[in-house]
Amino acid sequence: MYLDMPSMLITDDDRDFRETLGGLFEERGFHTMLAGDGQEAFEIVQRVTVHVVLLDMNMPRLTGLETIRRVKRVYATVPCILLSAEMDETLAEAARQADAFSAHAKPISLPEITRTVSLAMRMIYDWPAA
């Protein structure tokens, strides 16, 4: 499946972080949508097509893991990438159990997150490497 402009949902309660990531991925050809918490993210996923989801773990209303579980019930194949300042093996395993595409510690470098998103887009949608 080839996508003209893939859509990305960036979910983090840190507005500066989500807006910075949004701008960076817009420059890389994504249509980005921003959500301040997991509940807002889930509401967006129910309304519009989303090709990849980036989520912080610790947010109000729904955690990143809770959001991934709900998103996967609506779109089983959408790659969800979990980010957390408190990433450890227990949380990484919980992310795998929730069928997250990957889990990363924050802060995350721009090269690492762009590589992860590129890999997800290639594996799930056969999107060409940037």
Backbone atoms as SQL, in Angstrom:
CREATE TABLE atoms (id INTEGER PRIMARY KEY, chain TEXT, resi INTEGER, resn TEXT, atom TEXT, x REAL, y REAL, z REAL);
INSERT INTO atoms VALUES
  (1, 'A', 1, 'MET', 'N', 0.845, -1.167, 0.000),
  (2, 'A', 1, 'MET', 'CA', 0.000, 0.000, 0.000),
  (3, 'A', 1, 'MET', 'C', 0.898, 1.240, 0.000),
  (4, 'A', 2, 'TYR', 'N', 0.699, 2.140, -0.948),
  (5, 'A', 2, 'TYR', 'CA', 1.499, 3.360, -1.016),
  (6, 'A', 2, 'TYR', 'C', 0.643, 4.528, -0.525),
  (7, 'A', 3, 'LEU', 'N', 1.230, 5.384, 0.275),
  (8, 'A', 3, 'LEU', 'CA', 0.518, 6.520, 0.853),
  (9, 'A', 3, 'LEU', 'C', 1.089, 7.814, 0.292),
  (10, 'A', 4, 'ASP', 'N', 0.231, 8.717, -0.164),
  (11, 'A', 4, 'ASP', 'CA', 0.711, 10.021, -0.632),
  (12, 'A', 4, 'ASP', 'C', 1.230, 10.843, 0.546),
  (13, 'A', 5, 'MET', 'N', 0.443, 10.941, 1.605),
  (14, 'A', 5, 'MET', 'CA', 0.857, 11.673, 2.789),
  (15, 'A', 5, 'MET', 'C', 0.339, 10.922, 4.009),
  (16, 'A', 6, 'PRO', 'N', 1.211, 10.187, 4.674),
  (17, 'A', 6, 'PRO', 'CA', 0.764, 9.440, 5.840),
  (18, 'A', 6, 'PRO', 'C', 0.433, 10.380, 7.003),
  (19, 'A', 7, 'SER', 'N', -0.466, 9.937, 7.854),
  (20, 'A', 7, 'SER', 'CA', -0.849, 10.748, 9.007),
  (21, 'A', 7, 'SER', 'C', -0.254, 10.148, 10.282),
  (22, 'A', 8, 'MET', 'N', 0.201, 11.049, 11.141),
  (23, 'A', 8, 'MET', 'CA', 0.820, 10.658, 12.404),
  (24, 'A', 8, 'MET', 'C', 0.091, 11.368, 13.536),
  (25, 'A', 9, 'LEU', 'N', -0.201, 10.614, 14.580),
  (26, 'A', 9, 'LEU', 'CA', -0.798, 11.171, 15.791),
  (27, 'A', 9, 'LEU', 'C', 0.263, 11.188, 16.881),
  (28, 'A', 10, 'ILE', 'N', 0.561, 12.371, 17.389),
  (29, 'A', 10, 'ILE', 'CA', 1.559, 12.541, 18.444),
  (30, 'A', 10, 'ILE', 'C', 0.816, 12.897, 19.723),
  (31, 'A', 11, 'THR', 'N', 0.965, 12.049, 20.737),
  (32, 'A', 11, 'THR', 'CA', 0.213, 12.198, 21.977),
  (33, 'A', 11, 'THR', 'C', 1.159, 12.348, 23.146),
  (34, 'A', 12, 'ASP', 'N', 1.117, 13.511, 23.772),
  (35, 'A', 12, 'ASP', 'CA', 1.976, 13.790, 24.921),
  (36, 'A', 12, 'ASP', 'C', 1.359, 14.961, 25.678),
  (37, 'A', 13, 'ASP', 'N', 1.393, 14.908, 26.997),
  (38, 'A', 13, 'ASP', 'CA', 0.837, 16.016, 27.768),
  (39, 'A', 13, 'ASP', 'C', 1.793, 17.207, 27.834),
  (40, 'A', 14, 'ASP', 'N', 2.996, 17.065, 27.317),
  (41, 'A', 14, 'ASP', 'CA', 3.958, 18.160, 27.207),
  (42, 'A', 14, 'ASP', 'C', 3.754, 18.829, 25.845),
  (43, 'A', 15, 'ARG', 'N', 3.083, 19.979, 25.846),
  (44, 'A', 15, 'ARG', 'CA', 2.723, 20.646, 24.593),
  (45, 'A', 15, 'ARG', 'C', 3.946, 20.982, 23.742),
  (46, 'A', 16, 'ASP', 'N', 5.005, 21.485, 24.362),
  (47, 'A', 16, 'ASP', 'CA', 6.206, 21.841, 23.600),
  (48, 'A', 16, 'ASP', 'C', 6.787, 20.618, 22.896),
  (49, 'A', 17, 'PHE', 'N', 6.835, 19.482, 23.601),
  (50, 'A', 17, 'PHE', 'CA', 7.385, 18.260, 23.018),
  (51, 'A', 17, 'PHE', 'C', 6.558, 17.817, 21.818),
  (52, 'A', 18, 'ARG', 'N', 5.238, 17.756, 21.979),
  (53, 'A', 18, 'ARG', 'CA', 4.402, 17.266, 20.868),
  (54, 'A', 18, 'ARG', 'C', 4.422, 18.232, 19.688),
  (55, 'A', 19, 'GLU', 'N', 4.462, 19.536, 19.966),
  (56, 'A', 19, 'GLU', 'CA', 4.502, 20.493, 18.868),
  (57, 'A', 19, 'GLU', 'C', 5.846, 20.451, 18.131),
  (58, 'A', 20, 'THR', 'N', 6.930, 20.271, 18.869),
  (59, 'A', 20, 'THR', 'CA', 8.249, 20.149, 18.243),
  (60, 'A', 20, 'THR', 'C', 8.293, 18.913, 17.350),
  (61, 'A', 21, 'LEU', 'N', 7.861, 17.766, 17.883),
  (62, 'A', 21, 'LEU', 'CA', 7.834, 16.543, 17.064),
  (63, 'A', 21, 'LEU', 'C', 6.920, 16.709, 15.862),
  (64, 'A', 22, 'GLY', 'N', 5.777, 17.342, 16.083),
  (65, 'A', 22, 'GLY', 'CA', 4.836, 17.556, 14.982),
  (66, 'A', 22, 'GLY', 'C', 5.475, 18.333, 13.842),
  (67, 'A', 23, 'GLY', 'N', 6.179, 19.405, 14.175),
  (68, 'A', 23, 'GLY', 'CA', 6.851, 20.193, 13.151),
  (69, 'A', 23, 'GLY', 'C', 7.927, 19.407, 12.424),
  (70, 'A', 24, 'LEU', 'N', 8.686, 18.622, 13.167),
  (71, 'A', 24, 'LEU', 'CA', 9.754, 17.830, 12.557),
  (72, 'A', 24, 'LEU', 'C', 9.201, 16.789, 11.587),
  (73, 'A', 25, 'PHE', 'N', 8.103, 16.140, 11.973),
  (74, 'A', 25, 'PHE', 'CA', 7.547, 15.121, 11.083),
  (75, 'A', 25, 'PHE', 'C', 6.754, 15.726, 9.930),
  (76, 'A', 26, 'GLU', 'N', 6.186, 16.923, 10.118),
  (77, 'A', 26, 'GLU', 'CA', 5.553, 17.637, 8.986),
  (78, 'A', 26, 'GLU', 'C', 6.610, 17.876, 7.906),
  (79, 'A', 27, 'GLU', 'N', 7.818, 18.294, 8.329),
  (80, 'A', 27, 'GLU', 'CA', 8.907, 18.535, 7.382),
  (81, 'A', 27, 'GLU', 'C', 9.313, 17.264, 6.652),
  (82, 'A', 28, 'ARG', 'N', 9.019, 16.112, 7.235),
  (83, 'A', 28, 'ARG', 'CA', 9.382, 14.829, 6.635),
  (84, 'A', 28, 'ARG', 'C', 8.222, 14.198, 5.860),
  (85, 'A', 29, 'GLY', 'N', 7.179, 14.986, 5.593),
  (86, 'A', 29, 'GLY', 'CA', 6.109, 14.511, 4.724),
  (87, 'A', 29, 'GLY', 'C', 4.900, 13.916, 5.409),
  (88, 'A', 30, 'PHE', 'N', 4.779, 14.075, 6.720),
  (89, 'A', 30, 'PHE', 'CA', 3.625, 13.549, 7.445),
  (90, 'A', 30, 'PHE', 'C', 2.590, 14.644, 7.679),
  (91, 'A', 31, 'HIS', 'N', 1.343, 14.252, 7.652),
  (92, 'A', 31, 'HIS', 'CA', 0.276, 15.104, 8.176),
  (93, 'A', 31, 'HIS', 'C', 0.213, 14.753, 9.660),
  (94, 'A', 32, 'THR', 'N', 0.484, 15.715, 10.538),
  (95, 'A', 32, 'THR', 'CA', 0.513, 15.397, 11.967),
  (96, 'A', 32, 'THR', 'C', -0.717, 15.941, 12.675),
  (97, 'A', 33, 'MET', 'N', -1.173, 15.164, 13.629),
  (98, 'A', 33, 'MET', 'CA', -2.246, 15.552, 14.535),
  (99, 'A', 33, 'MET', 'C', -1.683, 15.445, 15.945),
  (100, 'A', 34, 'LEU', 'N', -2.106, 16.339, 16.816),
  (101, 'A', 34, 'LEU', 'CA', -1.567, 16.388, 18.170),
  (102, 'A', 34, 'LEU', 'C', -2.670, 16.171, 19.188),
  (103, 'A', 35, 'ALA', 'N', -2.357, 15.387, 20.228),
  (104, 'A', 35, 'ALA', 'CA', -3.301, 15.148, 21.316),
  (105, 'A', 35, 'ALA', 'C', -2.578, 15.331, 22.641),
  (106, 'A', 36, 'GLY', 'N', -3.275, 15.903, 23.611),
  (107, 'A', 36, 'GLY', 'CA', -2.678, 16.182, 24.909),
  (108, 'A', 36, 'GLY', 'C', -2.797, 15.056, 25.910),
  (109, 'A', 37, 'ASP', 'N', -3.614, 14.046, 25.605),
  (110, 'A', 37, 'ASP', 'CA', -3.735, 12.888, 26.494),
  (111, 'A', 37, 'ASP', 'C', -4.303, 11.710, 25.718),
  (112, 'A', 38, 'GLY', 'N', -4.314, 10.561, 26.372),
  (113, 'A', 38, 'GLY', 'CA', -4.736, 9.335, 25.708),
  (114, 'A', 38, 'GLY', 'C', -6.187, 9.326, 25.279),
  (115, 'A', 39, 'GLN', 'N', -7.054, 9.914, 26.070),
  (116, 'A', 39, 'GLN', 'CA', -8.477, 9.949, 25.710),
  (117, 'A', 39, 'GLN', 'C', -8.680, 10.766, 24.431),
  (118, 'A', 40, 'GLU', 'N', -8.027, 11.914, 24.362),
  (119, 'A', 40, 'GLU', 'CA', -8.119, 12.743, 23.154),
  (120, 'A', 40, 'GLU', 'C', -7.568, 11.980, 21.952),
  (121, 'A', 41, 'ALA', 'N', -6.461, 11.283, 22.131),
  (122, 'A', 41, 'ALA', 'CA', -5.875, 10.489, 21.045),
  (123, 'A', 41, 'ALA', 'C', -6.850, 9.426, 20.559),
  (124, 'A', 42, 'PHE', 'N', -7.476, 8.725, 21.485),
  (125, 'A', 42, 'PHE', 'CA', -8.406, 7.671, 21.104),
  (126, 'A', 42, 'PHE', 'C', -9.598, 8.249, 20.341),
  (127, 'A', 43, 'GLU', 'N', -10.069, 9.418, 20.758),
  (128, 'A', 43, 'GLU', 'CA', -11.178, 10.063, 20.052),
  (129, 'A', 43, 'GLU', 'C', -10.768, 10.424, 18.625),
  (130, 'A', 44, 'ILE', 'N', -9.544, 10.886, 18.426),
  (131, 'A', 44, 'ILE', 'CA', -9.047, 11.210, 17.080),
  (132, 'A', 44, 'ILE', 'C', -8.990, 9.952, 16.219),
  (133, 'A', 45, 'VAL', 'N', -8.460, 8.870, 16.772),
  (134, 'A', 45, 'VAL', 'CA', -8.334, 7.611, 16.020),
  (135, 'A', 45, 'VAL', 'C', -9.698, 7.095, 15.571),
  (136, 'A', 46, 'GLN', 'N', -10.725, 7.350, 16.360),
  (137, 'A', 46, 'GLN', 'CA', -12.067, 6.901, 15.991),
  (138, 'A', 46, 'GLN', 'C', -12.663, 7.735, 14.856),
  (139, 'A', 47, 'ARG', 'N', -12.153, 8.956, 14.649),
  (140, 'A', 47, 'ARG', 'CA', -12.721, 9.866, 13.648),
  (141, 'A', 47, 'ARG', 'C', -11.964, 9.896, 12.330),
  (142, 'A', 48, 'VAL', 'N', -10.647, 9.751, 12.375),
  (143, 'A', 48, 'VAL', 'CA', -9.838, 9.925, 11.162),
  (144, 'A', 48, 'VAL', 'C', -8.843, 8.775, 11.006),
  (145, 'A', 49, 'THR', 'N', -8.326, 8.623, 9.802),
  (146, 'A', 49, 'THR', 'CA', -7.319, 7.598, 9.539),
  (147, 'A', 49, 'THR', 'C', -5.972, 8.055, 10.088),
  (148, 'A', 50, 'VAL', 'N', -5.356, 7.194, 10.846),
  (149, 'A', 50, 'VAL', 'CA', -4.036, 7.458, 11.412),
  (150, 'A', 50, 'VAL', 'C', -3.137, 6.301, 10.999),
  (151, 'A', 51, 'HIS', 'N', -1.932, 6.626, 10.498),
  (152, 'A', 51, 'HIS', 'CA', -1.023, 5.585, 10.034),
  (153, 'A', 51, 'HIS', 'C', 0.030, 5.190, 11.054),
  (154, 'A', 52, 'VAL', 'N', 0.364, 6.086, 11.967),
  (155, 'A', 52, 'VAL', 'CA', 1.337, 5.774, 13.019),
  (156, 'A', 52, 'VAL', 'C', 1.016, 6.660, 14.225),
  (157, 'A', 53, 'VAL', 'N', 1.191, 6.081, 15.419),
  (158, 'A', 53, 'VAL', 'CA', 0.879, 6.799, 16.655),
  (159, 'A', 53, 'VAL', 'C', 2.112, 6.808, 17.557),
  (160, 'A', 54, 'LEU', 'N', 2.497, 8.003, 18.004),
  (161, 'A', 54, 'LEU', 'CA', 3.543, 8.161, 19.020),
  (162, 'A', 54, 'LEU', 'C', 2.842, 8.552, 20.311),
  (163, 'A', 55, 'LEU', 'N', 3.169, 7.856, 21.403),
  (164, 'A', 55, 'LEU', 'CA', 2.497, 8.131, 22.668),
  (165, 'A', 55, 'LEU', 'C', 3.472, 8.192, 23.827),
  (166, 'A', 56, 'ASP', 'N', 3.241, 9.164, 24.690),
  (167, 'A', 56, 'ASP', 'CA', 3.929, 9.209, 25.973),
  (168, 'A', 56, 'ASP', 'C', 3.232, 8.205, 26.890),
  (169, 'A', 57, 'MET', 'N', 3.935, 7.677, 27.857),
  (170, 'A', 57, 'MET', 'CA', 3.325, 6.721, 28.785),
  (171, 'A', 57, 'MET', 'C', 2.455, 7.420, 29.825),
  (172, 'A', 58, 'ASN', 'N', 3.027, 8.410, 30.508),
  (173, 'A', 58, 'ASN', 'CA', 2.334, 9.024, 31.644),
  (174, 'A', 58, 'ASN', 'C', 1.599, 10.284, 31.223),
  (175, 'A', 59, 'MET', 'N', 0.270, 10.139, 31.107),
  (176, 'A', 59, 'MET', 'CA', -0.593, 11.242, 30.713),
  (177, 'A', 59, 'MET', 'C', -1.877, 11.189, 31.521),
  (178, 'A', 60, 'PRO', 'N', -2.593, 12.319, 31.576),
  (179, 'A', 60, 'PRO', 'CA', -3.895, 12.308, 32.247),
  (180, 'A', 60, 'PRO', 'C', -4.907, 11.445, 31.483),
  (181, 'A', 61, 'ARG', 'N', -5.930, 11.024, 32.180),
  (182, 'A', 61, 'ARG', 'CA', -7.084, 10.270, 31.660),
  (183, 'A', 61, 'ARG', 'C', -6.735, 8.862, 31.210),
  (184, 'A', 62, 'LEU', 'N', -5.892, 8.685, 30.201),
  (185, 'A', 62, 'LEU', 'CA', -5.472, 7.348, 29.777),
  (186, 'A', 62, 'LEU', 'C', -3.958, 7.349, 29.625),
  (187, 'A', 63, 'THR', 'N', -3.305, 6.321, 30.141),
  (188, 'A', 63, 'THR', 'CA', -1.861, 6.200, 29.936),
  (189, 'A', 63, 'THR', 'C', -1.591, 5.809, 28.481),
  (190, 'A', 64, 'GLY', 'N', -0.334, 5.863, 28.098),
  (191, 'A', 64, 'GLY', 'CA', 0.044, 5.420, 26.766),
  (192, 'A', 64, 'GLY', 'C', -0.335, 3.971, 26.512),
  (193, 'A', 65, 'LEU', 'N', -0.102, 3.112, 27.498),
  (194, 'A', 65, 'LEU', 'CA', -0.449, 1.682, 27.334),
  (195, 'A', 65, 'LEU', 'C', -1.950, 1.484, 27.184),
  (196, 'A', 66, 'GLU', 'N', -2.729, 2.159, 28.024),
  (197, 'A', 66, 'GLU', 'CA', -4.188, 2.036, 27.912),
  (198, 'A', 66, 'GLU', 'C', -4.665, 2.510, 26.542),
  (199, 'A', 67, 'THR', 'N', -4.048, 3.578, 26.068),
  (200, 'A', 67, 'THR', 'CA', -4.426, 4.117, 24.756),
  (201, 'A', 67, 'THR', 'C', -4.064, 3.134, 23.655),
  (202, 'A', 68, 'ILE', 'N', -2.874, 2.551, 23.713),
  (203, 'A', 68, 'ILE', 'CA', -2.472, 1.561, 22.707),
  (204, 'A', 68, 'ILE', 'C', -3.477, 0.415, 22.665),
  (205, 'A', 69, 'ARG', 'N', -3.851, -0.086, 23.822),
  (206, 'A', 69, 'ARG', 'CA', -4.811, -1.203, 23.851),
  (207, 'A', 69, 'ARG', 'C', -6.121, -0.819, 23.166),
  (208, 'A', 70, 'ARG', 'N', -6.612, 0.385, 23.419),
  (209, 'A', 70, 'ARG', 'CA', -7.866, 0.833, 22.794),
  (210, 'A', 70, 'ARG', 'C', -7.690, 1.054, 21.295),
  (211, 'A', 71, 'VAL', 'N', -6.597, 1.684, 20.901),
  (212, 'A', 71, 'VAL', 'CA', -6.341, 1.934, 19.479),
  (213, 'A', 71, 'VAL', 'C', -6.263, 0.608, 18.727),
  (214, 'A', 72, 'LYS', 'N', -5.591, -0.367, 19.299),
  (215, 'A', 72, 'LYS', 'CA', -5.421, -1.662, 18.635),
  (216, 'A', 72, 'LYS', 'C', -6.756, -2.386, 18.450),
  (217, 'A', 73, 'ARG', 'N', -7.738, -2.103, 19.299),
  (218, 'A', 73, 'ARG', 'CA', -9.061, -2.701, 19.112),
  (219, 'A', 73, 'ARG', 'C', -9.769, -2.094, 17.903),
  (220, 'A', 74, 'VAL', 'N', -9.443, -0.850, 17.556),
  (221, 'A', 74, 'VAL', 'CA', -10.050, -0.172, 16.417),
  (222, 'A', 74, 'VAL', 'C', -9.251, -0.442, 15.145),
  (223, 'A', 75, 'TYR', 'N', -7.917, -0.296, 15.222),
  (224, 'A', 75, 'TYR', 'CA', -7.005, -0.509, 14.092),
  (225, 'A', 75, 'TYR', 'C', -5.889, -1.434, 14.542),
  (226, 'A', 76, 'ALA', 'N', -6.061, -2.715, 14.326),
  (227, 'A', 76, 'ALA', 'CA', -5.103, -3.698, 14.832),
  (228, 'A', 76, 'ALA', 'C', -3.702, -3.516, 14.255),
  (229, 'A', 77, 'THR', 'N', -3.594, -3.023, 13.031),
  (230, 'A', 77, 'THR', 'CA', -2.284, -2.972, 12.390),
  (231, 'A', 77, 'THR', 'C', -1.537, -1.654, 12.581),
  (232, 'A', 78, 'VAL', 'N', -2.186, -0.613, 13.069),
  (233, 'A', 78, 'VAL', 'CA', -1.505, 0.680, 13.167),
  (234, 'A', 78, 'VAL', 'C', -0.325, 0.575, 14.138),
  (235, 'A', 79, 'PRO', 'N', 0.881, 0.993, 13.699),
  (236, 'A', 79, 'PRO', 'CA', 2.029, 0.921, 14.596),
  (237, 'A', 79, 'PRO', 'C', 1.947, 2.008, 15.670),
  (238, 'A', 80, 'CYS', 'N', 2.084, 1.589, 16.913),
  (239, 'A', 80, 'CYS', 'CA', 2.068, 2.489, 18.063),
  (240, 'A', 80, 'CYS', 'C', 3.448, 2.443, 18.720),
  (241, 'A', 81, 'ILE', 'N', 4.035, 3.615, 18.916),
  (242, 'A', 81, 'ILE', 'CA', 5.374, 3.730, 19.479),
  (243, 'A', 81, 'ILE', 'C', 5.252, 4.416, 20.833),
  (244, 'A', 82, 'LEU', 'N', 5.635, 3.713, 21.887),
  (245, 'A', 82, 'LEU', 'CA', 5.510, 4.223, 23.248),
  (246, 'A', 82, 'LEU', 'C', 6.814, 4.874, 23.692),
  (247, 'A', 83, 'LEU', 'N', 6.701, 6.049, 24.298),
  (248, 'A', 83, 'LEU', 'CA', 7.838, 6.775, 24.846),
  (249, 'A', 83, 'LEU', 'C', 7.605, 6.988, 26.334),
  (250, 'A', 84, 'SER', 'N', 8.678, 6.869, 27.133),
  (251, 'A', 84, 'SER', 'CA', 8.522, 7.101, 28.571),
  (252, 'A', 84, 'SER', 'C', 9.840, 7.501, 29.204),
  (253, 'A', 85, 'ALA', 'N', 9.765, 8.478, 30.083),
  (254, 'A', 85, 'ALA', 'CA', 10.940, 8.862, 30.864),
  (255, 'A', 85, 'ALA', 'C', 11.293, 7.782, 31.875),
  (256, 'A', 86, 'GLU', 'N', 10.351, 6.902, 32.175),
  (257, 'A', 86, 'GLU', 'CA', 10.575, 5.832, 33.151),
  (258, 'A', 86, 'GLU', 'C', 10.621, 4.455, 32.491),
  (259, 'A', 87, 'MET', 'N', 11.150, 4.394, 31.273),
  (260, 'A', 87, 'MET', 'CA', 11.207, 3.120, 30.560),
  (261, 'A', 87, 'MET', 'C', 12.127, 2.151, 31.292),
  (262, 'A', 88, 'ASP', 'N', 11.605, 0.961, 31.522),
  (263, 'A', 88, 'ASP', 'CA', 12.397, -0.133, 32.076),
  (264, 'A', 88, 'ASP', 'C', 11.916, -1.413, 31.415),
  (265, 'A', 89, 'GLU', 'N', 12.501, -2.541, 31.768),
  (266, 'A', 89, 'GLU', 'CA', 12.144, -3.796, 31.109),
  (267, 'A', 89, 'GLU', 'C', 10.689, -4.186, 31.376),
  (268, 'A', 90, 'THR', 'N', 10.175, -3.876, 32.555),
  (269, 'A', 90, 'THR', 'CA', 8.775, -4.191, 32.864),
  (270, 'A', 90, 'THR', 'C', 7.829, -3.425, 31.946),
  (271, 'A', 91, 'LEU', 'N', 8.089, -2.132, 31.785),
  (272, 'A', 91, 'LEU', 'CA', 7.240, -1.323, 30.908),
  (273, 'A', 91, 'LEU', 'C', 7.425, -1.735, 29.445),
  (274, 'A', 92, 'ALA', 'N', 8.643, -2.020, 29.046),
  (275, 'A', 92, 'ALA', 'CA', 8.890, -2.468, 27.671),
  (276, 'A', 92, 'ALA', 'C', 8.138, -3.770, 27.382),
  (277, 'A', 93, 'GLU', 'N', 8.125, -4.671, 28.343),
  (278, 'A', 93, 'GLU', 'CA', 7.389, -5.936, 28.180),
  (279, 'A', 93, 'GLU', 'C', 5.886, -5.682, 28.119),
  (280, 'A', 94, 'ALA', 'N', 5.391, -4.788, 28.953),
  (281, 'A', 94, 'ALA', 'CA', 3.965, -4.438, 28.914),
  (282, 'A', 94, 'ALA', 'C', 3.605, -3.843, 27.555),
  (283, 'A', 95, 'ALA', 'N', 4.503, -3.043, 26.991),
  (284, 'A', 95, 'ALA', 'CA', 4.268, -2.472, 25.661),
  (285, 'A', 95, 'ALA', 'C', 4.212, -3.576, 24.610),
  (286, 'A', 96, 'ARG', 'N', 5.112, -4.544, 24.699),
  (287, 'A', 96, 'ARG', 'CA', 5.086, -5.683, 23.759),
  (288, 'A', 96, 'ARG', 'C', 3.774, -6.455, 23.894),
  (289, 'A', 97, 'GLN', 'N', 3.347, -6.669, 25.128),
  (290, 'A', 97, 'GLN', 'CA', 2.086, -7.388, 25.364),
  (291, 'A', 97, 'GLN', 'C', 0.891, -6.632, 24.788),
  (292, 'A', 98, 'ALA', 'N', 0.976, -5.303, 24.766),
  (293, 'A', 98, 'ALA', 'CA', -0.103, -4.477, 24.212),
  (294, 'A', 98, 'ALA', 'C', 0.010, -4.349, 22.690),
  (295, 'A', 99, 'ASP', 'N', 1.002, -5.013, 22.104),
  (296, 'A', 99, 'ASP', 'CA', 1.256, -5.003, 20.668),
  (297, 'A', 99, 'ASP', 'C', 1.756, -3.654, 20.169),
  (298, 'A', 100, 'ALA', 'N', 2.537, -2.952, 21.009),
  (299, 'A', 100, 'ALA', 'CA', 3.198, -1.732, 20.555),
  (300, 'A', 100, 'ALA', 'C', 4.245, -2.107, 19.522),
  (301, 'A', 101, 'PHE', 'N', 4.467, -1.229, 18.562),
  (302, 'A', 101, 'PHE', 'CA', 5.518, -1.470, 17.566),
  (303, 'A', 101, 'PHE', 'C', 6.873, -1.438, 18.252),
  (304, 'A', 102, 'SER', 'N', 7.074, -0.470, 19.142),
  (305, 'A', 102, 'SER', 'CA', 8.320, -0.377, 19.897),
  (306, 'A', 102, 'SER', 'C', 8.110, 0.532, 21.106),
  (307, 'A', 103, 'ALA', 'N', 9.086, 0.486, 22.010),
  (308, 'A', 103, 'ALA', 'CA', 9.055, 1.309, 23.220),
  (309, 'A', 103, 'ALA', 'C', 10.439, 1.905, 23.420),
  (310, 'A', 104, 'HIS', 'N', 10.478, 3.196, 23.755),
  (311, 'A', 104, 'HIS', 'CA', 11.750, 3.912, 23.875),
  (312, 'A', 104, 'HIS', 'C', 11.761, 4.797, 25.112),
  (313, 'A', 105, 'ALA', 'N', 12.966, 4.980, 25.652),
  (314, 'A', 105, 'ALA', 'CA', 13.152, 5.876, 26.792),
  (315, 'A', 105, 'ALA', 'C', 13.190, 7.324, 26.302),
  (316, 'A', 106, 'LYS', 'N', 12.617, 8.208, 27.113),
  (317, 'A', 106, 'LYS', 'CA', 12.753, 9.648, 26.887),
  (318, 'A', 106, 'LYS', 'C', 13.862, 10.146, 27.795),
  (319, 'A', 107, 'PRO', 'N', 14.653, 11.096, 27.392),
  (320, 'A', 107, 'PRO', 'CA', 14.546, 11.764, 26.093),
  (321, 'A', 107, 'PRO', 'C', 15.017, 10.857, 24.966),
  (322, 'A', 108, 'ILE', 'N', 14.410, 11.041, 23.812),
  (323, 'A', 108, 'ILE', 'CA', 14.761, 10.250, 22.636),
  (324, 'A', 108, 'ILE', 'C', 15.384, 11.181, 21.603),
  (325, 'A', 109, 'SER', 'N', 16.401, 10.693, 20.924),
  (326, 'A', 109, 'SER', 'CA', 17.064, 11.532, 19.920),
  (327, 'A', 109, 'SER', 'C', 16.216, 11.590, 18.656),
  (328, 'A', 110, 'LEU', 'N', 16.363, 12.678, 17.917),
  (329, 'A', 110, 'LEU', 'CA', 15.660, 12.812, 16.647),
  (330, 'A', 110, 'LEU', 'C', 16.030, 11.680, 15.681),
  (331, 'A', 111, 'PRO', 'N', 17.330, 11.329, 15.535),
  (332, 'A', 111, 'PRO', 'CA', 17.641, 10.198, 14.632),
  (333, 'A', 111, 'PRO', 'C', 16.963, 8.894, 15.062),
  (334, 'A', 112, 'GLU', 'N', 16.892, 8.627, 16.369),
  (335, 'A', 112, 'GLU', 'CA', 16.275, 7.379, 16.830),
  (336, 'A', 112, 'GLU', 'C', 14.779, 7.352, 16.534),
  (337, 'A', 113, 'ILE', 'N', 14.079, 8.436, 16.814),
  (338, 'A', 113, 'ILE', 'CA', 12.629, 8.420, 16.583),
  (339, 'A', 113, 'ILE', 'C', 12.316, 8.409, 15.091),
  (340, 'A', 114, 'THR', 'N', 13.098, 9.125, 14.285),
  (341, 'A', 114, 'THR', 'CA', 12.830, 9.093, 12.848),
  (342, 'A', 114, 'THR', 'C', 13.139, 7.719, 12.254),
  (343, 'A', 115, 'ARG', 'N', 14.192, 7.059, 12.739),
  (344, 'A', 115, 'ARG', 'CA', 14.490, 5.681, 12.285),
  (345, 'A', 115, 'ARG', 'C', 13.348, 4.738, 12.649),
  (346, 'A', 116, 'THR', 'N', 12.842, 4.864, 13.860),
  (347, 'A', 116, 'THR', 'CA', 11.765, 3.984, 14.317),
  (348, 'A', 116, 'THR', 'C', 10.506, 4.195, 13.490),
  (349, 'A', 117, 'VAL', 'N', 10.148, 5.447, 13.257),
  (350, 'A', 117, 'VAL', 'CA', 8.957, 5.742, 12.455),
  (351, 'A', 117, 'VAL', 'C', 9.153, 5.248, 11.026),
  (352, 'A', 118, 'SER', 'N', 10.328, 5.476, 10.456),
  (353, 'A', 118, 'SER', 'CA', 10.608, 4.996, 9.093),
  (354, 'A', 118, 'SER', 'C', 10.489, 3.479, 9.001),
  (355, 'A', 119, 'LEU', 'N', 11.037, 2.785, 9.995),
  (356, 'A', 119, 'LEU', 'CA', 10.943, 1.323, 10.015),
  (357, 'A', 119, 'LEU', 'C', 9.485, 0.873, 10.102),
  (358, 'A', 120, 'ALA', 'N', 8.707, 1.505, 10.963),
  (359, 'A', 120, 'ALA', 'CA', 7.288, 1.148, 11.093),
  (360, 'A', 120, 'ALA', 'C', 6.557, 1.367, 9.771),
  (361, 'A', 121, 'MET', 'N', 6.814, 2.479, 9.124),
  (362, 'A', 121, 'MET', 'CA', 6.139, 2.789, 7.861),
  (363, 'A', 121, 'MET', 'C', 6.547, 1.806, 6.762),
  (364, 'A', 122, 'ARG', 'N', 7.820, 1.417, 6.735),
  (365, 'A', 122, 'ARG', 'CA', 8.266, 0.427, 5.737),
  (366, 'A', 122, 'ARG', 'C', 7.641, -0.936, 6.013),
  (367, 'A', 123, 'MET', 'N', 7.669, -1.360, 7.266),
  (368, 'A', 123, 'MET', 'CA', 7.184, -2.708, 7.597),
  (369, 'A', 123, 'MET', 'C', 5.671, -2.842, 7.436),
  (370, 'A', 124, 'ILE', 'N', 4.931, -1.841, 7.859),
  (371, 'A', 124, 'ILE', 'CA', 3.459, -1.960, 7.834),
  (372, 'A', 124, 'ILE', 'C', 2.871, -1.550, 6.491),
  (373, 'A', 125, 'TYR', 'N', 3.424, -0.514, 5.873),
  (374, 'A', 125, 'TYR', 'CA', 2.796, 0.050, 4.659),
  (375, 'A', 125, 'TYR', 'C', 3.679, -0.010, 3.422),
  (376, 'A', 126, 'ASP', 'N', 4.886, -0.556, 3.537),
  (377, 'A', 126, 'ASP', 'CA', 5.830, -0.590, 2.424),
  (378, 'A', 126, 'ASP', 'C', 6.163, 0.824, 1.951),
  (379, 'A', 127, 'TRP', 'N', 6.189, 1.755, 2.907),
  (380, 'A', 127, 'TRP', 'CA', 6.531, 3.158, 2.629),
  (381, 'A', 127, 'TRP', 'C', 8.021, 3.232, 2.338),
  (382, 'A', 128, 'PRO', 'N', 8.441, 3.947, 1.290),
  (383, 'A', 128, 'PRO', 'CA', 9.864, 4.003, 0.952),
  (384, 'A', 128, 'PRO', 'C', 10.671, 4.722, 2.037),
  (385, 'A', 129, 'ALA', 'N', 11.914, 4.337, 2.149),
  (386, 'A', 129, 'ALA', 'CA', 12.802, 4.979, 3.136),
  (387, 'A', 129, 'ALA', 'C', 13.018, 6.428, 2.742),
  (388, 'A', 130, 'ALA', 'N', 13.098, 7.277, 3.778),
  (389, 'A', 130, 'ALA', 'CA', 13.270, 8.718, 3.524),
  (390, 'A', 130, 'ALA', 'C', 14.707, 9.023, 3.182);
